[in-house]
Amino acid sequence: MTHKMLELLSRFEFIGWRDKRPRVPHPKGTRKIRVLHVIREGRGRPARQLQLLLEHLDRTRFESAVVASSLERPEFLEELRRLEVHVHVLDIHPSFRAREDFEAANRVMTILRGGRYDIAHLHGWKAAFVGRPAGRVASVRAVVHTPHGFPFLYERSARLRKLHVALERAFGRLTDAMICASKTETETALRLGLIAPGRVHTVYDGVATSRDEGAGHAGVPEVRRRLNVGPGTRLVLMSGRLAAPKDPGTLLRAARHVLERDGRLLPRPRPTAPHRSQGRLHRVSL
């Protein structure tokens, strides 16, 4: 993931689609590409991907800084500082707030201009909402949006969904590149018309793991032993975060439906095992 992202960011330095700022030769040779990352979320996929990107970007070629919010998880700011990057604290609210959003966009624009950044890399929809106009006004060389999914598609109100899509389409015109984490995400962006086809890139997510990280690399017999599930029992594993967009409930409801329709396919119901919220393995009995 990080190698392809590095290649992509390197190309953005030379895009020049809307480059209004004159190039000033660096006195010591090739100037580092200056990247300002803007993020609201302090946990989950956006936060982890940003941390991985900051850890692996070549610091002889890139100089990074982060605008991050303390509203969701304040300790995330310290985690970023431990990566030896400068952190600008800017509280970005998850919902629309006209006055606060305008002030946030103005602050991001001021930081971009003051630091003479080449790239504004915006993580998540709300950071992109305040950061894309700021990037255009600041005349950065490239405005990059990594959406990390489209949460507005889960809005219950059809009117809100339409409003979000309309705003994303409008702001997509201010975006030099959108980086999607999967083929499905790319297809969704193109189907909704959020970005021009030539400006969307697919960079698959990757998470660094260790061979010592418990169940992540355990074989099937070991997984069965830890869950106390015998070899004669059909075992279905789901890997994912317990959050609404991942929708683990659909899998469980489908399993129960199959069980009720044909008891031969799944074991009979039994008492639910105690749930360990911090454990690596969980069992849900139907």
C-alpha positions in Angstrom: 0.0 0.0 0.0 2.6 2.5 1.1 4.9 1.9 -1.9 2.1 2.6 -4.5 1.0 5.6 -2.4 4.5 7.0 -2.4 4.7 6.6 -6.2 1.4 8.4 -6.6 2.3 11.3 -4.3 5.6 11.7 -6.2 3.7 12.1 -9.5 1.4 14.8 -7.9 4.3 17.1 -7.5 4.5 17.5 -11.2 0.8 17.5 -12.2 0.5 21.3 -12.6 -3.2 21.1 -13.6 -4.0 24.2 -11.6 -0.5 25.3 -10.7 -0.6 29.1 -10.3 2.5 29.3 -8.0 5.9 29.8 -9.6 8.4 27.1 -9.0 11.4 28.4 -7.0 14.6 26.3 -7.3 15.7 24.9 -4.0 19.2 26.3 -3.1 20.5 22.8 -2.1 19.2 20.9 -5.1 15.9 19.0 -5.3 13.3 20.4 -3.0 11.3 17.9 -0.8 7.7 17.5 -1.6 5.7 19.0 1.2 2.5 17.2 2.1 -0.1 18.4 4.6 -2.5 15.6 5.7 -5.9 16.7 7.1 -7.9 14.2 9.2 -10.8 14.3 11.6 -11.0 10.6 12.7 -8.7 9.5 15.4 -9.4 5.8 15.1 -10.2 3.1 12.6 -9.1 2.8 9.0 -8.3 6.5 8.3 -6.1 6.9 11.4 -4.3 3.6 10.9 -3.6 4.2 7.2 -2.3 7.7 7.9 0.0 6.3 10.6 1.3 3.7 8.2 1.8 6.3 5.5 3.8 8.6 7.8 5.9 5.7 9.0 6.9 4.5 5.5 7.1 7.6 3.3 10.7 8.4 2.3 11.7 11.4 4.4 14.5 12.3 2.0 11.8 13.0 -0.6 8.8 14.0 1.5 8.2 16.4 4.3 4.9 15.8 6.1 2.7 17.6 8.6 -0.8 16.8 9.9 -3.9 18.8 10.7 -5.8 16.6 13.2 -8.8 16.9 15.4 -8.8 16.1 19.1 -12.6 15.7 19.4 -12.7 11.9 18.8 -9.6 10.5 20.4 -7.2 13.1 21.9 -4.4 10.5 22.4 -4.2 10.2 18.6 -2.4 13.6 18.5 0.4 12.2 20.7 0.7 9.1 18.6 1.2 11.3 15.5 3.9 13.4 17.3 5.8 10.2 18.2 6.2 9.7 14.4 8.2 13.0 14.5 5.8 15.0 12.3 4.5 18.5 13.1 0.8 18.4 14.3 -1.6 21.3 13.9 -4.6 20.8 16.2 -7.9 21.8 14.6 -11.2 20.4 16.0 -13.3 19.3 13.0 -16.9 18.3 13.8 -18.3 15.2 12.2 -21.6 16.9 11.2 -22.3 20.0 9.2 -21.7 23.2 11.1 -21.6 26.2 8.8 -19.7 28.6 11.0 -17.2 26.0 12.4 -16.7 24.5 9.0 -15.9 27.9 7.4 -13.4 28.7 10.2 -11.8 25.2 9.8 -11.4 25.7 6.0 -9.9 29.1 6.6 -7.4 27.7 9.1 -6.4 24.9 6.7 -5.9 27.4 3.9 -3.7 29.6 6.2 -1.6 26.6 7.2 -1.2 25.5 3.5 -0.1 29.0 2.5 2.2 29.5 5.4 3.9 26.2 5.0 4.1 26.4 1.1 2.8 22.9 0.9 2.7 21.1 -2.5 0.0 18.6 -1.7 -3.1 18.7 0.5 -3.9 15.1 1.3 -7.4 14.9 2.9 -8.5 11.8 4.8 -12.3 11.2 5.1 -15.3 13.1 3.8 -15.3 15.8 6.5 -11.6 16.7 6.2 -12.2 16.8 2.4 -15.2 19.0 2.9 -13.2 21.7 4.6 -9.9 21.0 2.9 -10.6 20.9 -0.8 -11.7 24.6 -1.1 -8.9 25.5 1.2 -6.4 23.7 -1.1 -7.7 25.4 -4.2 -7.6 28.9 -2.6 -4.1 28.2 -1.3 -3.0 27.2 -4.8 -1.3 23.9 -3.8 -0.1 21.8 -6.7 -2.4 18.9 -6.0 -5.5 18.3 -3.8 -5.8 14.6 -3.0 -8.8 13.0 -1.3 -8.7 9.5 0.3 -12.4 9.0 1.3 -12.0 5.8 3.4 -15.5 4.9 2.3 -18.7 7.0 1.8 -20.5 7.1 5.1 -23.2 9.4 3.8 -24.6 6.4 1.8 -25.8 5.0 5.1 -27.9 8.1 5.9 -31.5 7.1 6.6 -32.8 10.3 5.0 -32.9 10.2 1.2 -32.8 14.0 1.1 -29.6 14.0 3.1 -28.0 11.3 0.9 -28.9 13.4 -2.2 -27.4 16.5 -0.5 -24.2 14.7 0.3 -23.8 13.3 -3.2 -24.5 16.8 -4.8 -21.8 18.3 -2.5 -19.3 15.6 -3.3 -19.9 16.0 -7.0 -19.3 19.8 -6.7 -16.2 19.4 -4.6 -15.0 16.6 -6.9 -14.2 19.4 -9.4 -11.7 20.8 -6.9 -10.0 17.4 -6.5 -6.9 16.5 -8.5 -7.0 12.8 -7.4 -9.2 10.5 -5.4 -7.5 7.5 -3.9 -9.9 4.6 -3.2 -9.0 1.5 -1.1 -10.8 -1.1 -3.2 -12.3 -1.8 -6.6 -15.8 -1.5 -5.1 -15.0 1.9 -3.6 -13.7 3.1 -7.0 -16.8 1.8 -8.8 -19.1 3.6 -6.3 -17.3 6.9 -6.8 -17.6 6.6 -10.6 -21.2 5.4 -10.5 -22.2 8.4 -8.4 -20.2 10.8 -10.5 -18.1 12.0 -7.6 -14.9 12.3 -9.6 -13.8 12.3 -13.2 -12.7 8.8 -14.3 -9.1 10.0 -15.1 -8.6 11.3 -11.5 -9.5 8.2 -9.5 -6.8 5.7 -8.4 -7.2 2.4 -6.6 -4.6 1.7 -3.9 -5.5 -1.4 -1.8 -5.3 -1.1 1.9 -2.5 -3.0 3.7 -2.0 -3.5 7.4 1.4 -4.4 8.8 1.1 -7.6 10.9 3.5 -9.6 13.1 3.8 -13.4 13.1 3.5 -13.1 16.9 0.1 -11.4 16.9 -2.0 -14.3 18.2 -4.8 -15.6 16.1 -3.9 -13.6 13.0 -1.8 -16.4 11.7 -3.2 -19.3 13.6 -4.2 -22.4 11.7 -7.7 -23.8 11.6 -7.1 -26.5 14.3 -5.7 -23.8 16.6 -8.7 -21.5 16.0 -11.1 -24.4 16.7 -9.2 -25.2 20.0 -9.3 -21.6 21.2 -13.0 -21.3 20.4 -13.8 -24.7 21.8 -15.4 -25.8 18.5 -15.0 -29.5 17.6 -13.9 -30.8 14.1 -17.5 -32.0 13.4 -19.0 -28.5 13.7 -19.2 -26.2 10.6 -17.2 -23.0 11.4 -17.8 -19.7 9.7 -15.4 -16.8 10.5 -16.0 -13.1 9.8 -13.1 -10.7 9.9 -14.2 -7.1 10.4 -14.7 -4.2 12.8 -17.9 -4.2 14.8 -19.3 -1.1 13.2 -22.5 -0.3 11.2 -20.8 0.0 7.7 -19.3 -3.5 8.2 -22.8 -4.8 9.0 -22.0 -8.0 11.0 -25.7 -8.3 11.9 -26.6 -9.3 8.3 -24.3 -12.3 8.5 -25.7 -13.4 11.9 -29.3 -12.9 10.7 -28.6 -14.9 7.5 -27.0 -17.7 9.6 -30.0 -17.8 11.8 -32.3 -17.9 8.8 -30.4 -20.8 7.3 -30.5 -22.6 10.6 -34.2 -22.2 10.9 -34.8 -23.3 7.2 -32.4 -26.3 7.3 -31.0 -27.4 10.7 -28.7 -29.8 8.9 -26.4 -27.0 7.6 -25.6 -25.5 11.0 -25.4 -26.8 14.6 -28.4 -26.5 16.8 -28.8 -23.5 19.0 -26.8 -23.5 22.2 -26.2 -21.0 25.0 -24.1 -18.0 23.9 -20.5 -18.0 25.1 -19.4 -15.0 27.2 -18.3 -12.1 25.0 -14.7 -10.8 25.5 -14.6 -7.3 24.1 -10.8 -7.1 24.1 -10.1 -10.7 23.0 -8.8 -11.6 19.6 -11.3 -14.4 19.0 -15.0 -14.2 19.6 -17.8 -16.8 19.2 -21.4 -16.1 18.6 -23.7 -19.1 19.1 -27.1 -19.0 17.5 
